[in-house]
Amino acid sequence: MSVRNESLGTIHKALDARGLVCPEPVMLLHRAVREIAAGELIEMIATDPSTERDVPKFCLFLGHELVLEERDGEEYRYYIRKSG
């Protein structure tokens, strides 16, 4: 199932990592990246503050694009585009 975000385009995979702690959010993200095609977008919501460090490093290390990173109170939201 995909969802349309007006500013980012189609979200092909949504991950809810709320309540999970390091390393679980990044493990979920790694699995999700393998399940989508190059160029597709993942939205991940997390509550673990360590994702502020881990998700950008994950993207940098594996070459994926961190399109947007937002924080709303206790929640962190990431949009990651899979590299080709």
C-alpha positions as CSV (number, residue, x, y, z in Angstrom):
1,M,0.0,0.0,0.0
2,S,1.3,3.4,-0.8
3,V,0.2,6.8,0.4
4,R,0.6,10.2,-1.3
5,N,2.3,13.0,0.6
6,E,1.8,16.3,-1.2
7,S,5.3,17.7,-0.7
8,L,7.3,14.4,-0.9
9,G,5.3,12.3,-3.4
10,T,4.3,8.7,-2.9
11,I,5.3,6.9,0.3
12,H,5.8,3.3,-0.6
13,K,6.4,1.9,2.9
14,A,5.5,3.2,6.3
15,L,7.4,2.0,9.4
16,D,6.1,2.5,12.9
17,A,9.1,2.2,15.2
18,R,7.5,4.0,18.2
19,G,8.4,2.4,21.5
20,L,11.4,0.5,20.0
21,V,15.0,1.3,21.1
22,C,18.4,1.0,19.4
23,P,19.1,-1.0,17.4
24,E,15.6,-2.1,16.5
25,P,14.4,1.0,14.5
26,V,17.4,0.8,12.2
27,M,17.0,-2.9,11.8
28,L,13.4,-2.3,10.7
29,L,14.6,0.3,8.3
30,H,17.2,-2.0,6.9
31,R,14.6,-4.7,6.2
32,A,12.2,-2.2,4.7
33,V,14.8,-0.9,2.3
34,R,15.3,-4.4,1.0
35,E,11.5,-4.7,0.3
36,I,11.2,-1.6,-2.0
37,A,12.5,-0.7,-5.4
38,A,15.2,1.9,-6.0
39,G,13.8,5.4,-6.0
40,E,10.9,4.5,-3.7
41,L,10.2,6.4,-0.4
42,I,10.0,5.1,3.2
43,E,8.4,7.0,6.0
44,M,9.6,6.0,9.5
45,I,8.2,7.3,12.8
46,A,10.3,6.6,15.9
47,T,10.5,7.7,19.6
48,D,14.0,6.7,20.3
49,P,16.3,9.8,20.4
50,S,19.2,7.7,19.1
51,T,17.5,7.6,15.7
52,E,18.6,11.3,15.2
53,R,22.1,9.9,15.0
54,D,21.5,6.4,13.6
55,V,19.2,7.1,10.7
56,P,21.4,9.8,9.0
57,K,24.4,7.5,9.5
58,F,22.5,4.6,8.0
59,C,21.6,6.6,4.9
60,L,25.1,8.0,4.5
61,F,26.8,4.6,4.9
62,L,24.5,2.8,2.5
63,G,24.0,5.7,0.0
64,H,20.3,6.3,0.5
65,E,18.8,9.8,0.5
66,L,17.5,11.2,3.8
67,V,14.9,13.4,2.1
68,L,13.4,14.9,5.3
69,E,13.9,14.6,9.0
70,E,11.3,16.1,11.4
71,R,10.7,16.2,15.1
72,D,7.4,16.7,16.8
73,G,7.6,16.5,20.6
74,E,8.7,12.9,21.4
75,E,8.3,11.7,17.8
76,Y,10.9,11.6,15.1
77,R,9.8,11.3,11.5
78,Y,12.2,10.3,8.6
79,Y,11.6,10.1,4.9
80,I,14.2,7.9,3.1
81,R,14.5,7.4,-0.6
82,K,16.2,4.1,-1.6
83,S,19.3,4.6,-3.8
84,G,19.5,3.0,-7.2
